[in-house]
Amino acid sequence: MSTSAVFPYSDKVIERIGNTPLIELKNFSTSKTKIFAKLEWYNPFGSVKDRAAYWMIKDAERQKILRKDRSIIIEPTSGNTGIALTGIASHLGYKVEIVIPEKVSKETKDILRKLGATLHETSDDLCPRVGAGTDQSIALAYAISKPRPDVYYMPNQYTNDSNYFAHYEGTGPELWKQTNGKVTDFFTGCGTGGTITGTGKFLKEKNKNVKVIAIQAQKNHLLQGLRNFEESAKPELFLRREEVVDEWYTATNAESFEMVKEIAQKENILVGPSSGSVLASMLEFAQKEHDQGKVFVGIFADDGRKFRSLYKEQGIFTDEEFDKYLKRSDFLPELAYNQ
Ligand SMILES: Cc1ncc(COP(=O)(O)O)c(C=O)c1O
């Protein structure tokens, strides 16, 4: 079956990548500190990863590495990068194979299949353990792609500088403009480190006093998209510019899920787990703040629609509660696929 038969969307989809909204979370702002969230699920395939995926594919096209109707893009990923790569690549006429840990949510895998990806499942942890030698996802992606360089292309978000430039050229300038240069502190979760290094570098070049706070997950976590950097080494892409980080925050599963619930109750926004982690860190730093006039900006990487079963399993929302917040949320745009 041709991809276009499965997936008849318009050329406008690619143009919708980036320029996501920034909103104030008024019920979390304090007299000293305004709390803003950048809603990355406004990207057409639903997460911050659309940016990196698009830049990596475009860069490979520029280098003439990809050929329509022949090339297969393969990538080890725990979800959002896979969704973004598959959606964008299918749109541009390339096939995609995703190597994915079996622990990843059923909803995520269903979306990937619906978008036309072939999945190779491994028994890995949620995030590929870069450098650990035992990581099956990365090893398997290499094993499949290496013998067939004429067909397979692995963008490798863990080393590919386009992942950094997507944020240096996109997310950073957007935030600077959206806050009229008033951002004082930037918060984001870290997977590959593309978001934090690209956005952080840009903001610090504009104002060296901007503080950059990196959020990692606790060990053995359930926070899709984040990593714990004791469990797994920092990716090469992160190491190239890690000096951009001023402070670290380690988010627990429990506080992140608790925060997901609180955001739904107070702001009527249904967010993904890592947005809970980011807000938890912002509130902790806001509490320690002595100065007036702080403008905190956090990356809300994806929304909650993919996490119904996880939230139910973890006792965060019953199906009824989930549906209630789904209905109430004013901030869930139509995605380029149906959930
Ligand atoms: C779900 C999700 N994906 C990706 C990222 C960012 O990843 P990266 O460091 O790879 O840019 C985050 C960061 O918060 C995230 O929550």
The ligand as a MOL file (V3000), in Angstrom:
LIG
                    3D

  0  0  0     0  0            999 V3000
M  V30 BEGIN CTAB
M  V30 COUNTS 16 16 0 0 0
M  V30 BEGIN ATOM
M  V30 1 C 9.0400 13.6760 25.4540 0
M  V30 2 C 10.3320 14.3680 25.1890 0
M  V30 3 N 11.0200 14.1720 24.0780 0
M  V30 4 C 12.1900 14.8540 23.8490 0
M  V30 5 C 12.6850 15.7750 24.7400 0
M  V30 6 C 13.9350 16.5630 24.4750 0
M  V30 7 O 14.8240 15.7540 23.9800 0
M  V30 8 P 16.2380 16.1230 23.3990 0
M  V30 9 O 17.1480 16.2910 24.5530 0
M  V30 10 O 16.5190 14.8800 22.6370 0
M  V30 11 O 16.1730 17.3190 22.5400 0
M  V30 12 C 12.0120 15.9530 25.8340 0
M  V30 13 C 12.5000 16.9300 26.7370 0
M  V30 14 O 11.8030 17.3100 27.6590 0
M  V30 15 C 10.8400 15.2470 26.0800 0
M  V30 16 O 10.1620 15.4280 27.1800 0
M  V30 END ATOM
M  V30 BEGIN BOND
M  V30 1 1 1 2
M  V30 2 1 2 3
M  V30 3 2 2 15
M  V30 4 2 3 4
M  V30 5 1 4 5
M  V30 6 1 5 6
M  V30 7 2 5 12
M  V30 8 1 6 7
M  V30 9 1 7 8
M  V30 10 2 8 9
M  V30 11 1 8 10
M  V30 12 1 8 11
M  V30 13 1 12 13
M  V30 14 1 12 15
M  V30 15 2 13 14
M  V30 16 1 15 16
M  V30 END BOND
M  V30 END CTAB
M  END
